[in-house]
Amino acid sequence: MNEPFRDPGLPLAARVADLRDRLTLEEKVALLHQYQAPVPRLGVEGFRTGTEALHGLAWLGPATVFPQAVGLASTWDPELVRRVGEATGDEVLAFHRKDPSGAGRNVWAPVVNPLRDPRWGRNEEGYSEDPWLTGVMAAAYASGLRGSDPTVLKTAPTLKHFLGYNNETDRCVTSSDLPPRVLREYELPAYRPALEQGAAVAVMPSYNLVNGRPAHLSPLIREALRAWAPDDILVVSDAYAPGNLAGLQAYHKDPPAAYAHAIRAGLDSFTQDDDRSGETLGHIRRALERGLLTEGDVDEAVRHALSVRFRLGEFDPATPYDGITEAVVNCPEHRELAREAARRSIVLLRNDGILPLDAPGRIAVIGQLGDTLMEDWYSGTLPYAVTARAGLAERCETVFCEAVDRVALSVDTGAVVADPDGGPLSVAPGGGGDAALYDLFDWGGGSYALRAVATGRHLSVDDDGVLVNDQPGPNGWEVRQTFRTERRPRGTLALRHISTGRYVALDGGTFRLADDADAAAWLTVERVVDGAEAAAALAATADVAVVVVGDHPLVNGRETEDRLDLDLPAAQQAVVRAVRAANPRTVMVISSGYPVAWADEDPPAVLWSSHGGQEYGHALAEVLFGDADPEGRLTQTWYRSACELPDLLDYDIIASDATYQYYRGEPLFPFGHGLGYTTFGYSGLAVSVEDGTDGTDGAESTEGTAGAESTEGTAGTVGAEGTVTVTATVANTGPRAGTEVVQLYTHQRSSRVKQPLRRLRGFTKVRLAPGESTTVSWRLPVRDLAFWDVTRNRFVVEDAPHRAMVGRSARDIRLCASFHVAGERIPPREALAGPIRAVDHDEYDAVAFVDADRVSGDAVRSTAAGAWISFRSTDFGAGAASVAAHVTGAEGGVISLRLDDPLHGPLIGDLPVPRAGRYDFTEVRAGLADVRGVRDLYMVFENAGITLAGLTFGERA
């Protein structure tokens, strides 16, 4: 065939257009589903979007498993993360060659949601609470996935999940309120680098709503995402999310209307009904028949879909990646890379000198994570597993204790016994012996799992609701192996199945689930072995105790389930406490996908890593024994308690003082924290400015320690288009080689608005021998210091003093110096200059951000009587005579306009709000009392349920 679309010498746009123009409308519609239909008459094969590859190829069989994404980011090494992406891309391609329909080349990774709240059930999937660092790591991983060829993609990476997605609780029906500054300064920046650099070529919207509008219908898909990308990007829906638009979310009246709006908003591919595309395509056809869509709308979506396929080389005679074969899957190079990534991701949180360990002695490895590796929902299948116990056992004598309680279960009529073949549990009137013994696993948050001692299999619930013992552990999308306990009379307990919320009841000799709590079986639980006591006894026999604690990635927080707290499971804390009392040389190793907290005093040494993949045990041993310096640094704030966090659904990090940027408390461990086995000195800070407003360059330097404000110097003044260069000297002042992550933060010291206390601007990772020093340097464009100005709807570099801070973490600043930015002076908001959007207020109380209509535009709605929004420093000039507002409210009401204070300030006018439907905005007008000059304006909602889109002031004659 010599069709132009098969000619790689032609421009991409021409090839895409040629193929698209050869398709019938029916064939084009068939390309809008996850499973794109083949076009045999043109020799075009089928294509499927969506291969999971978050930290290695997932769900398709054994493949190299790297540390979880939050662990990869803790390396603070974008090049390493890129190499992991590259290896993952190779393995995706290898699986694709073996099974093209099963392993597609559109990969659904990386996740770039900033980790605003560590209770998010999917915390392990993201990189950092900092959007800039998230963007750096996402671009690195996506760059590896896409391959090194400038024009042909190895795989097609997809950023997910756009936008404002950090809660699993009611995720399909909750709305994330994003004020303009939070949207522009925190959420959007995480997505931009990978798209702008061409590393990612697709995006997946999220399940939630944003400011009242489903994310799948966001106008920002076109306004931001497509504007940033140099080429066409493919927008794919999340699984079954399109059905929510007319279903759970009830945003449109029926699927044809919903799907039409989704396509017009920018959605190109519907992930709905698995490989059964008929219903979805039928809705799109009906949308065309009803005039809700045009063929031009379909053509645009098809262009996006085909563009990615062409860039994958699908229609080329050969690609640069044709030599990749199955031999790369879990090859020695990838195993070594997995080990390196795991080793360099480990963070030393605390150390009183016990680490690194001396010459090998006897080590007690303790804990329910001590001899197992966990797979999360988006992990690959482990080809092998080097556990902590196995890794240490290669180096020295080890003894092991799982440190879980062993219990006997019984009811009034006898012992509860496990079936030797994994079948239903039953009651043995004469006693059950070992068959009635179970190991009890505490996974936190009140979630427990039980493993039958006789069979080594976990209790689970089969499809008929019968309690069986046939599972290796908690697993699957619907985890059926976890239970909560509820107290019953006479010291007995009832088991409530977490997945279904039903109770374990005894029905004619068979344990099965029942809806009624009163039907629950009363279980007597007798502790036969105290896990903490057994662990302490073993620890006392060892030179060192290594207690491995943490979470199960599928329990107490995962996709569909948020955490209620951050606490290490109580039983695991009890083990650490007992072991430390028995052996003061105790190291606590945490393996978790999120920050944790604990009540007791810190053990002598504490390390953290995410679930580290197949080579975790080797990596841990290398760090514990000092073969390698701990290189990891935290990418999230570790809070002392969930009580220090705002509500999970409060996305306004500025108002709620959330993340390291605004948090004013004392964290357990700060963002950027991580220790090593040597010490580093910081000196010679120099801050120079270029293209300053005075026409000269200037520089001052300072040296000091954390908090040494008296040594601060001033570097001079720089214009908004200038550059600030920060330079410092870092020296290894300790006795051994080590690695330091030198971090640069800035702080704007005065502003019209609330500014971050600190914000990461750059970092450099250095490796130094004892006594060696090096100079690190960063060039910071002043425009990067801009913030979103709600008075003019654009980024602004404000005239203000700034501080540059260099240190080891966000709270361990070693050097600082000031410089001045000669930027804009933000004038008062001109009331008479034109319409003012309600969402562009400065502060608020008791309002929600909502959609002004079903296509675009935001508004605010009062959630309680007395709610208000404020517009600070509003200039009414020579006087405003009237105000007009676009309002609606199901029950009507009044909006009062007050000056200076929402409760007691002078009342200058009242706006009546008539009763109307949700989107039936009415323009209402009111005269104003004499108001002149610059005043703070408060719009006070005297009733709940009033929606305000905007207001316009009229000039006094």
Secondary structure as GFF3:
##gff-version 3
##sequence-region A 1 957
A	DSSP	three_ten_helix	4	6	.	.	.	ID=ss1
A	DSSP	alpha_helix	12	22	.	.	.	ID=ss2
A	DSSP	alpha_helix	25	29	.	.	.	ID=ss3
A	DSSP	beta_strand	35	36	.	.	.	ID=ss4
A	DSSP	three_ten_helix	40	42	.	.	.	ID=ss5
A	DSSP	beta_strand	47	51	.	.	.	ID=ss6
A	DSSP	alpha_helix	69	73	.	.	.	ID=ss7
A	DSSP	alpha_helix	78	98	.	.	.	ID=ss8
A	DSSP	beta_strand	106	107	.	.	.	ID=ss9
A	DSSP	three_ten_helix	123	125	.	.	.	ID=ss10
A	DSSP	alpha_helix	131	146	.	.	.	ID=ss11
A	DSSP	beta_strand	156	162	.	.	.	ID=ss12
A	DSSP	beta_strand	175	176	.	.	.	ID=ss13
A	DSSP	alpha_helix	180	182	.	.	.	ID=ss14
A	DSSP	pi_helix	183	187	.	.	.	ID=ss15
A	DSSP	three_ten_helix	188	190	.	.	.	ID=ss16
A	DSSP	alpha_helix	192	196	.	.	.	ID=ss17
A	DSSP	beta_strand	202	205	.	.	.	ID=ss18
A	DSSP	beta_strand	209	210	.	.	.	ID=ss19
A	DSSP	beta_strand	213	214	.	.	.	ID=ss20
A	DSSP	three_ten_helix	215	217	.	.	.	ID=ss21
A	DSSP	alpha_helix	220	220	.	.	.	ID=ss22
A	DSSP	pi_helix	221	225	.	.	.	ID=ss23
A	DSSP	alpha_helix	226	228	.	.	.	ID=ss24
A	DSSP	beta_strand	234	235	.	.	.	ID=ss25
A	DSSP	alpha_helix	241	246	.	.	.	ID=ss26
A	DSSP	alpha_helix	255	265	.	.	.	ID=ss27
A	DSSP	alpha_helix	278	289	.	.	.	ID=ss28
A	DSSP	alpha_helix	295	311	.	.	.	ID=ss29
A	DSSP	three_ten_helix	326	328	.	.	.	ID=ss30
A	DSSP	alpha_helix	332	345	.	.	.	ID=ss31
A	DSSP	beta_strand	347	351	.	.	.	ID=ss32
A	DSSP	beta_strand	362	366	.	.	.	ID=ss33
A	DSSP	alpha_helix	388	393	.	.	.	ID=ss34
A	DSSP	beta_strand	397	401	.	.	.	ID=ss35
A	DSSP	beta_strand	405	411	.	.	.	ID=ss36
A	DSSP	beta_strand	414	417	.	.	.	ID=ss37
A	DSSP	beta_strand	426	428	.	.	.	ID=ss38
A	DSSP	three_ten_helix	433	436	.	.	.	ID=ss39
A	DSSP	beta_strand	437	442	.	.	.	ID=ss40
A	DSSP	beta_strand	448	452	.	.	.	ID=ss41
A	DSSP	beta_strand	458	461	.	.	.	ID=ss42
A	DSSP	beta_strand	467	471	.	.	.	ID=ss43
A	DSSP	beta_strand	483	488	.	.	.	ID=ss44
A	DSSP	three_ten_helix	489	491	.	.	.	ID=ss45
A	DSSP	beta_strand	492	497	.	.	.	ID=ss46
A	DSSP	beta_strand	503	507	.	.	.	ID=ss47
A	DSSP	beta_strand	510	514	.	.	.	ID=ss48
A	DSSP	three_ten_helix	517	519	.	.	.	ID=ss49
A	DSSP	beta_strand	524	529	.	.	.	ID=ss50
A	DSSP	alpha_helix	531	539	.	.	.	ID=ss51
A	DSSP	beta_strand	544	550	.	.	.	ID=ss52
A	DSSP	alpha_helix	570	582	.	.	.	ID=ss53
A	DSSP	beta_strand	586	591	.	.	.	ID=ss54
A	DSSP	beta_strand	605	609	.	.	.	ID=ss55
A	DSSP	alpha_helix	616	624	.	.	.	ID=ss56
A	DSSP	three_ten_helix	642	644	.	.	.	ID=ss57
A	DSSP	alpha_helix	659	662	.	.	.	ID=ss58
A	DSSP	beta_strand	680	690	.	.	.	ID=ss59
A	DSSP	beta_strand	698	702	.	.	.	ID=ss60
A	DSSP	three_ten_helix	709	711	.	.	.	ID=ss61
A	DSSP	beta_strand	714	719	.	.	.	ID=ss62
A	DSSP	beta_strand	723	732	.	.	.	ID=ss63
A	DSSP	beta_strand	738	748	.	.	.	ID=ss64
A	DSSP	beta_strand	759	768	.	.	.	ID=ss65
A	DSSP	beta_strand	773	781	.	.	.	ID=ss66
A	DSSP	three_ten_helix	782	785	.	.	.	ID=ss67
A	DSSP	beta_strand	787	789	.	.	.	ID=ss68
A	DSSP	beta_strand	794	796	.	.	.	ID=ss69
A	DSSP	beta_strand	800	807	.	.	.	ID=ss70
A	DSSP	beta_strand	813	822	.	.	.	ID=ss71
A	DSSP	beta_strand	829	830	.	.	.	ID=ss72
A	DSSP	beta_strand	836	837	.	.	.	ID=ss73
A	DSSP	three_ten_helix	838	840	.	.	.	ID=ss74
A	DSSP	beta_strand	843	845	.	.	.	ID=ss75
A	DSSP	beta_strand	847	851	.	.	.	ID=ss76
A	DSSP	beta_strand	858	862	.	.	.	ID=ss77
A	DSSP	beta_strand	867	875	.	.	.	ID=ss78
A	DSSP	beta_strand	880	889	.	.	.	ID=ss79
A	DSSP	beta_strand	893	899	.	.	.	ID=ss80
A	DSSP	beta_strand	907	913	.	.	.	ID=ss81
A	DSSP	beta_strand	922	927	.	.	.	ID=ss82
A	DSSP	beta_strand	934	941	.	.	.	ID=ss83
A	DSSP	beta_strand	946	955	.	.	.	ID=ss84
###
